[in-house]
């Protein structure tokens, strides 16, 4: 499946602006996560699945060991407004 590049760019911007759990990263730092979320949106995954993905990413993939659920809810809401 080809990724929707416009959706990817918009989601990337949201992750960099609204999410950014590491803080002050280069613009491409979260590209892997933006691509996955873009595919999840394309596959009609629900908000719960997006929240789980962000939680797993923060806690395990990035290794923060913590999860900011309020921030993740704002990110999911911003992504849903793209539709």
PyMOL commands that set and color helices and strands:
alter all, ss='L'
color gray80, all
select helices_A, chain A and resi 5-19+31-42+47-61+69-80
alter helices_A, ss='H'
color red, helices_A
deselect
rebuild
show_as cartoon
